[in-house]
């Protein structure tokens, strides 16, 4: 019997798409509002926001006893690596904007390129039981082609 409860993950995907879609243009305007050569000052506040959101969520989880506090060395190391990758990626966007990249082409390049890397890394860590269909690889190539088109025909 199928469950009538709808999965929640699509809502979190939609939330992420909305937030990350607005991230680069908002960061660009924020950098400009901080004044000349403000990339690292903007990055400071990006980091502060990450910290505040994580503290609020972790406080809720701890107070509500919503999740056990069991930690493993491997889990902590890989989660720290993931956070470092996220922070370095955010720093890359900060500097792309600092050095005259505009949100109208920085974000499409990042968000077309990142899924390609995600797919390759995911397939290395979680090797598919069967090779993906040809259309899967066509989609990856189209994402790369789309990024190339954005860069080639970016607005001036």
C-alpha positions as CSV (number, residue, x, y, z in Angstrom):
1,X,0.0,0.0,0.0
2,X,1.4,3.4,-1.0
3,X,1.8,6.1,1.6
4,X,-0.5,9.1,1.2
5,X,2.1,11.3,2.8
6,X,3.9,13.4,0.2
7,X,7.7,13.6,0.4
8,X,9.1,16.7,1.8
9,X,12.4,16.8,-0.1
10,X,11.0,18.7,-3.1
11,X,10.0,21.6,-0.9
12,X,13.6,21.8,0.4
13,X,14.9,21.7,-3.1
14,X,12.6,24.5,-4.0
15,X,13.7,26.5,-1.0
16,X,17.3,26.0,-2.0
17,X,16.7,27.0,-5.6
18,X,15.0,30.2,-4.5
19,X,17.7,31.1,-1.9
20,X,20.7,30.2,-4.1
21,X,19.1,31.8,-7.1
22,X,18.8,35.1,-5.2
23,X,22.2,34.6,-3.5
24,X,24.6,36.0,-6.2
25,X,22.6,39.1,-7.1
26,X,22.0,39.9,-3.5
27,X,25.7,39.4,-2.7
28,X,26.6,41.7,-5.6
29,X,24.4,44.5,-4.3
30,X,25.6,43.9,-0.8
31,X,29.2,44.2,-1.9
32,X,28.5,47.5,-3.7
33,X,26.7,48.8,-0.6
34,X,29.8,48.1,1.5
35,X,31.9,50.3,-0.7
36,X,35.0,49.9,-2.8
37,X,37.1,46.7,-2.4
38,X,34.5,45.2,-0.2
39,X,34.7,41.5,-1.2
40,X,36.2,40.2,2.1
41,X,33.9,42.4,4.2
42,X,30.9,40.9,2.3
43,X,32.4,37.4,2.8
44,X,32.6,38.1,6.6
45,X,28.8,38.7,6.7
46,X,28.1,35.6,4.5
47,X,30.1,33.6,7.1
48,X,28.3,35.3,10.0
49,X,24.9,34.4,8.4
50,X,26.0,30.7,8.0
51,X,27.0,30.7,11.7
52,X,23.8,32.3,12.9
53,X,21.6,30.0,10.9
54,X,23.5,26.9,12.0
55,X,23.4,28.0,15.7
56,X,19.6,28.6,15.5
57,X,18.9,25.2,13.7
58,X,21.2,23.3,16.1
59,X,19.7,25.0,19.1
60,X,16.2,23.9,18.0
61,X,17.4,20.4,17.3
62,X,19.0,20.2,20.7
63,X,16.1,21.7,22.6
64,X,13.5,19.6,20.7
65,X,15.6,16.5,21.0
66,X,14.8,16.1,17.3
67,X,18.0,14.3,16.4
68,X,20.5,12.2,18.5
69,X,23.9,13.8,19.2
70,X,26.0,10.8,18.1
71,X,29.1,11.8,16.2
72,X,31.7,9.8,14.3
73,X,35.2,10.9,13.3
74,X,34.5,10.1,9.6
75,X,31.2,11.9,9.7
76,X,32.7,15.0,11.3
77,X,35.7,15.0,9.0
78,X,33.6,14.7,5.8
79,X,31.0,17.2,7.0
80,X,33.8,19.7,7.8
81,X,35.3,19.1,4.3
82,X,31.8,19.7,2.8
83,X,31.5,23.0,4.8
84,X,35.0,24.0,3.7
85,X,34.1,23.3,0.0
86,X,31.0,25.4,0.5
87,X,32.9,28.3,2.1
88,X,35.6,28.2,-0.6
89,X,32.9,28.1,-3.3
90,X,31.2,31.1,-1.7
91,X,34.5,32.9,-1.6
92,X,35.0,32.1,-5.3
93,X,31.7,33.8,-6.0
94,X,32.6,36.8,-3.8
95,X,35.9,37.3,-5.8
96,X,34.2,36.7,-9.1
97,X,31.9,39.6,-8.3
98,X,34.8,41.6,-6.9
99,X,36.8,41.3,-10.1
100,X,34.0,42.6,-12.4
101,X,31.9,39.4,-12.9
102,X,28.2,40.3,-13.1
103,X,25.5,38.1,-11.4
104,X,23.8,37.8,-14.8
105,X,26.6,35.5,-16.0
106,X,28.5,34.4,-12.8
107,X,25.5,32.6,-11.3
108,X,24.5,30.7,-14.5
109,X,28.1,29.6,-15.0
110,X,28.4,28.4,-11.4
111,X,25.0,26.8,-11.3
112,X,25.5,25.0,-14.6
113,X,29.0,23.9,-13.8
114,X,28.4,22.8,-10.2
115,X,25.9,20.1,-11.2
116,X,28.3,18.6,-13.7
117,X,31.0,18.3,-11.0
118,X,28.4,17.0,-8.5
119,X,27.4,14.3,-11.0
120,X,30.9,13.2,-11.5
121,X,31.8,13.1,-7.8
122,X,28.5,11.4,-7.0
123,X,29.1,8.7,-9.6
124,X,32.6,8.1,-8.2
125,X,31.4,7.8,-4.6
126,X,28.1,6.0,-5.4
127,X,28.9,4.0,-8.6
128,X,25.6,3.2,-10.4
129,X,24.7,-0.4,-10.6
130,X,24.1,0.0,-14.4
131,X,25.5,2.6,-16.7
132,X,23.2,5.6,-17.1
133,X,21.3,6.0,-20.3
134,X,22.8,8.0,-23.1
135,X,20.3,10.9,-22.4
136,X,21.8,11.3,-19.0
137,X,25.2,12.1,-20.6
138,X,23.4,14.2,-23.2
139,X,22.0,16.3,-20.3
140,X,25.4,16.8,-18.8
141,X,26.8,17.9,-22.2
142,X,23.8,20.3,-22.6
143,X,24.5,21.8,-19.2
144,X,28.1,22.4,-20.3
145,X,27.0,23.8,-23.6
146,X,24.5,26.1,-21.9
147,X,27.3,27.5,-19.7
148,X,29.4,28.1,-22.8
149,X,26.5,29.9,-24.4
150,X,26.0,32.1,-21.4
151,X,29.7,33.0,-21.3
152,X,29.9,33.6,-25.1
153,X,26.7,35.7,-25.3
154,X,26.8,37.4,-21.9
155,X,25.2,40.9,-21.8
156,X,27.6,43.8,-21.9
